[in-house]
Amino acid sequence: MSAHQPRRTSRCPQPQPRAVTAALKTGLAALLALATALTAWRPDWIEALGLGNPDGGSGALEATILVVLGAATAITAPWAWQEWARLMSMNA
């Protein structure tokens, strides 16, 4: 090996920065979707954590959390999809 050639220390290809970004965005969207589904399925999780009954039993806090999580999922899912579409169009 000559002095001018870089030495390779790993045989595994390094992931593309765009692929890592797309994967992180997809993970965030999936996590938010899971949190939304779990909150819809078990809205009393705040009480189950032992945080008391902050909304006085009306369910308003749980409904607000569900709406916020749903909105965040609706925003991040297309955001992740666009990143994957951009990545695939660059590789095509």
N, C-alpha and C positions, 0 to 999 in steps of 0.2 A: 504494500500500500504506500503510495507516495505521500509526501507531506502536504500536497495540495488538495487531496480528496478528503471530504469530511468522513469521519468515522461513525458508523451506525452502531448505536447501542441497543436498539430494539428492532425486532423483526415484525412487530405488530404495526399495522398502519395507523397513523394518528387520525382521529375523527376530524372531519371538517368542522370549523367553527359554526357554520350554518346548521349543520346536522345536530350539533350539541344544543344550539339555540332552539331549534324545532322540537327536540326531545324535551327540553325544559319547559317550553310553552305547553306541549302536550301533557306533560306530567302535572303542570299547574291546573290545566283545564280538567283533567281527570280527577284530581284531588278536590277541586271545587264541585264537580258534578257529584262525587261521592258524598261530600259534606251536605250538599243540597238534598240528595236522596235520603240520607240518614236523618236529617232534620225533619224532612217531611214524614218519614216513617215513625220517628220517636221525637216529637217536638218538646217533650218534657225533659230533655237531657240536661237542661240548666239546673232543674230541681234535683235530678239524679246525681249531679256533681256535688250537691250539697251547698249550692249558692243561694239557697232560700227560694223565695217566690217574688222576684223583683217586680213583676207586673201585677201583683195582687191576684193572680189566678185568671186573669182575662185572656191570656195567650197572645197579647199584643207583641210582647218582646219576641216570642218564638216566630210569629208571623213576619215580623220585621226582619229577623235573621234569615228566614227562609226566602224572602223577597230579595234581600241583598245578595245572598249566596246564589240564587237563581240568576240574578242580573250579572253577577261576576262570571258565572258559567257561560251565560249567553254571549258575553263579550270575549272571554278568553278562548272558547272553542273555535270560532272563526279565525281568530288571531293565530292560533296554532295551525289551523288548516292552511291559511295563507302562507305561513312560513314553509310548510311542507310543499305546497304547490310551487313556491318560488325555488325551493331546493331542487325539486324534480325537473322544473323547466331549465334550470342551469345545467343539470346533468344529462338532459336529453340531446 
